[in-house]
Amino acid sequence: MIIFLEREQIDVNAYDTCVTNSIHSEIYALSWYLDITTNNSWCVLVLDNYKAVMPLPYRKKIGIRYVYQPFWSLQLGVFSSKKIDISIFIKEIKKHFSYAELRLNPGNSEFKLHGNFENKTKQVLKVSKHFSIDQFRKDRKKDLRKAAESNLIFKRTTSSVNLIKLYKRSIGKRIQKLSASDYINLENLICACLSTEKGVVFEVYADKEVVAAAFVLLYKNKATILASATDLQNRSNGANTFLLTQIINYYKNQIIEFDFGGSSIPSIASYFKSFGAETINYLFLKINNLPFPIKLFKK
C-alpha cells in the first residue's frame, strides 16, 4: 500500500536509508538535499513501510499545489532496492496533484509506460584510473592545445562567490526562471556539500581572472557537474574543455562515472559526447489535469 506523507510526517532515517540503498540512488533525493533545494517544501509517496519512496517537490500558485523539478536537483523519481513498477506511483500522484513535471532517474526508464512521459537524455562518461584524452574528439584536443597556449590555471576552492557571479553573467541570463531564492539555495547547497565532502568547487584562471568554474557533486562512485559557467568573452581559449578535463582527472581514481549534468539539446549533447561520453535515457513525467482554462495556459 502507498501512503502520502507531508515533510513533517516522514521518518527521515527510514526514508534516507531507502534512497541510499536503492538500485539507482541519487543524492538529489536525500532529505537534507531536498530540504535545501525546495526550502522544505516537499512530500513523499511511501510504499510498504519505506520499501520504495517517491519524493515530490511542490509549490503553490493561485491556490493549486503542483509538483515541479527544483533547480539544482537533476533527477528524482521512484527509489527502491528492487525493481518496481512505477505506474502505481504515477496513479497515486494524480490523486494528490493535478499538475506535475518531474525528471525521473534512469532506473525508472526500464518499464514500458504509456502516456504522461517524454523521453530525455543525458551524457555519462565511464571513467577509470587509466583515463586518457586519447578518447576525445579532435575539437576537444584542439581546445586543450589552446588552453595550454593560454597558460590556464586550474584550482580547487572553498568559495562559491566566483562561480555564482560567473553563472549569473552567463547561464543565468538565459534562464529566466532562475530567481534570487534559487541562487541562495545554490549557495547553501555548496556550503553543505563542502562541509560534508559531498561536493567541490573548481575554478580556471587566465591572467589572475576566473574564466570558468564548476560545482561538482560526489556521491558514491559518481561525480556530477551540477553548475558550471564560462566567461563568454573567454570561450576561444578552451577554458571549459580544460576545466572538465581537469575535473575528470581529479576524480578518476575515485569514480567510475562522470555525469556531465545532461542535456537533450543536440549541440550541448554533442559537446559532452565529444569527451567519449555515452547517452543515457530517462523519462520526464508530465501530468496536466488542471481545470479549464488554466490547463490551456500550462500547455
C-alpha positions in Angstrom: 0.0 0.0 0.0 1.2 3.5 -0.9 0.7 6.3 1.7 1.2 10.0 1.2 3.2 11.9 3.7 3.9 15.6 4.2 7.5 16.6 5.1 6.9 16.7 8.8 5.4 13.2 8.8 8.4 11.5 7.2 10.6 9.0 9.1 13.8 10.6 7.9 16.1 7.7 8.8 13.9 5.2 7.1 13.4 7.4 4.1 17.1 8.2 3.6 18.0 4.5 4.1 15.6 3.6 1.3 17.1 6.2 -1.1 20.7 5.3 -0.2 20.2 1.6 -0.7 18.1 1.9 -3.9 19.4 0.5 -7.2 19.7 3.9 -8.8 20.3 6.1 -5.8 20.7 9.8 -6.4 21.9 12.4 -3.9 19.1 14.8 -5.1 16.6 12.6 -3.3 18.2 12.6 0.1 16.2 14.5 2.7 18.8 17.1 3.6 19.4 17.9 -0.1 15.6 18.3 -0.8 15.2 20.5 2.3 17.8 22.9 0.8 16.6 22.9 -2.8 12.9 23.1 -2.0 13.0 25.2 1.1 11.5 22.2 3.0 8.5 22.2 0.6 8.3 18.5 -0.4 6.2 15.5 0.4 6.7 11.8 -0.4 4.8 8.7 -1.5 5.9 5.7 0.5 5.3 2.0 -0.4 5.0 -0.7 2.3 6.9 1.0 5.2 9.7 2.6 3.1 10.4 -0.3 0.7 10.1 2.3 -2.0 9.7 6.1 -2.0 9.0 8.9 -4.4 9.8 12.4 -3.2 7.6 15.1 -4.7 8.8 18.8 -4.5 5.8 21.1 -4.7 4.9 24.8 -5.0 1.6 26.5 -4.7 0.1 29.0 -7.2 -3.4 30.5 -7.3 -4.4 28.0 -4.6 -3.2 25.0 -6.5 -0.3 22.8 -5.4 1.8 21.3 -8.2 4.9 19.1 -8.5 8.0 20.6 -10.1 11.7 19.9 -10.6 13.7 22.1 -8.3 16.8 23.9 -9.7 20.0 22.1 -8.6 18.1 18.8 -8.4 18.7 16.9 -11.7 16.7 13.7 -11.3 14.2 12.3 -8.8 11.5 9.6 -9.3 10.9 6.3 -7.5 13.7 4.8 -5.4 13.8 1.2 -4.3 16.4 -1.6 -3.6 14.4 -3.8 -6.0 12.9 -3.2 -9.4 9.3 -2.0 -9.0 6.5 -1.0 -11.4 6.4 2.8 -11.0 3.0 3.1 -12.6 1.4 2.6 -9.2 3.2 5.8 -8.0 2.1 7.7 -11.1 -1.6 6.8 -10.4 -1.1 8.0 -6.8 0.4 11.3 -7.8 -2.8 12.1 -9.8 -4.9 11.7 -6.6 -3.0 14.5 -4.9 -1.8 16.8 -7.7 -3.5 18.0 -10.9 -0.2 19.1 -12.4 3.3 17.6 -12.2 6.6 18.0 -14.1 9.4 15.8 -12.9 12.6 14.2 -14.3 12.8 10.6 -13.2 16.0 8.7 -12.5 17.3 6.3 -15.3 16.2 3.2 -13.3 12.6 4.3 -13.8 13.1 4.0 -17.6 13.2 0.3 -17.6 9.4 0.0 -17.6 7.2 0.3 -20.6 5.0 3.2 -19.7 2.4 4.9 -21.8 1.2 8.5 -21.6 2.4 11.3 -19.3 6.0 10.7 -20.3 8.6 12.3 -22.7 12.0 10.6 -23.4 15.0 12.7 -22.4 18.8 12.0 -22.5 21.9 12.9 -20.5 25.6 12.1 -21.1 27.8 10.0 -18.8 31.4 9.2 -19.2 32.8 5.9 -18.0 36.0 6.6 -16.0 38.9 4.6 -14.7 42.4 5.4 -13.4 43.6 4.9 -16.9 41.5 7.8 -18.3 43.2 9.4 -21.3 42.4 12.3 -23.6 43.0 9.8 -26.5 39.3 9.1 -26.4 38.4 12.8 -27.0 37.3 14.1 -30.4 39.7 16.3 -32.4 37.9 19.5 -31.5 38.3 18.8 -27.8 42.0 18.1 -28.2 42.3 21.4 -30.1 40.6 23.1 -27.2 43.2 21.7 -24.8 46.1 22.9 -27.0 44.5 26.4 -26.9 44.3 26.1 -23.1 47.9 25.2 -22.9 48.9 28.2 -25.0 46.8 30.5 -22.8 48.6 29.2 -19.7 45.3 28.5 -17.9 45.5 27.5 -14.2 43.2 25.0 -12.5 42.4 25.4 -8.8 40.2 23.8 -6.1 38.5 26.4 -3.9 36.2 26.6 -0.8 34.3 29.6 -2.0 31.2 29.7 -4.3 31.4 33.5 -4.9 33.2 33.5 -8.2 31.2 30.6 -9.6 27.8 32.2 -8.8 29.0 35.6 -10.2 30.1 33.9 -13.4 26.9 31.8 -13.6 24.7 34.9 -13.2 26.6 36.7 -16.0 26.4 33.8 -18.4 23.9 30.9 -17.9 21.6 32.9 -15.6 20.8 35.5 -18.3 19.4 32.7 -20.5 17.3 31.0 -17.7 14.5 33.5 -16.9 13.0 31.2 -14.3 16.1 31.5 -12.0 15.2 33.6 -9.0 17.3 35.2 -6.2 16.0 32.4 -4.0 17.4 29.8 -6.4 20.9 31.4 -6.1 20.6 31.4 -2.3 19.7 27.7 -2.4 22.8 27.0 -4.6 25.0 28.9 -2.1 23.5 26.9 0.8 23.9 23.7 -1.1 27.5 24.3 -1.9 28.2 25.2 1.7 26.5 22.0 3.0 28.3 19.8 0.4 31.7 21.4 1.1 31.4 20.8 4.9 30.4 17.1 4.3 32.9 16.5 1.4 29.9 15.8 -0.9 31.0 18.5 -3.3 33.9 20.6 -4.6 34.1 24.0 -6.4 36.8 24.3 -9.1 38.0 27.4 -11.0 40.1 28.1 -14.0 42.2 31.3 -14.1 43.6 33.3 -17.0 45.9 36.2 -16.0 44.6 36.0 -12.5 40.9 36.3 -13.7 38.4 33.5 -13.2 37.2 32.5 -16.7 35.5 29.2 -15.9 34.1 27.5 -12.7 32.1 24.5 -11.7 30.5 22.9 -8.7 30.8 19.1 -8.7 28.8 16.7 -6.6 30.5 13.5 -5.4 28.1 10.7 -4.4 29.0 7.0 -4.2 31.0 6.2 -7.3 29.9 9.1 -9.5 30.9 12.8 -9.9 28.3 15.1 -11.4 28.6 18.7 -12.8 25.8 20.4 -11.0 26.5 24.0 -12.0 29.2 25.3 -14.3 29.9 28.5 -16.2 32.4 30.0 -18.6 33.2 33.7 -19.2 31.5 34.4 -22.6 34.5 36.6 -23.6 37.0 33.8 -22.9 35.4 31.0 -24.9 38.1 30.9 -27.5 40.8 29.7 -25.1 39.4 26.3 -24.5 38.7 27.1 -20.8 35.5 25.0 -20.5 37.1 21.9 -22.1 40.2 22.4 -19.9 38.0 22.7 -16.8 36.1 19.5 -17.5 39.2 17.5 -18.4 41.0 18.6 -15.2 37.9 17.7 -13.1 37.8 14.2 -14.6 41.5 13.7 -13.9 41.0 14.9 -10.4 38.3 12.2 -9.7 39.5 9.4 -11.9 40.8 7.3 -9.0 37.6 7.7 -7.0 34.7 7.2 -9.5 33.5 5.0 -12.3 31.1 7.5 -13.8 31.3 11.2 -14.7 27.9 12.8 -15.2 28.0 16.0 -17.3 24.7 17.1 -15.9 22.8 16.1 -19.0 21.1 17.7 -21.9 18.7 16.7 -24.7 19.7 19.8 -26.7 21.6 18.4 -29.7 24.5 20.9 -29.7 25.2 20.5 -25.9 24.8 16.7 -26.0 27.2 16.6 -28.9 29.8 18.6 -27.0 29.5 16.2 -24.0 29.8 13.2 -26.2 33.0 14.6 -27.8 34.7 13.6 -24.5 33.8 10.0 -25.1 30.6 10.0 -23.1 27.6 7.8 -23.8 24.0 8.7 -23.9 21.7 7.6 -21.1 17.9 7.7 -21.4 15.5 8.8 -18.8 11.8 9.8 -18.5 10.3 13.2 -18.0 6.9 12.9 -16.2 4.3 15.5 -17.2 0.7 15.4 -15.8 -1.8 18.2 -16.6 -5.3 17.6 -15.2 -5.8 21.3 -14.4 -9.3 22.8 -14.7 -10.2 24.7 -17.9 -9.0 27.3 -18.9 -5.8 27.1 -16.7 -4.9 23.9 -18.4 -4.6 25.7 -21.7 -2.1 28.2 -20.3 0.2 25.4 -18.9 0.3 23.6 -22.3 
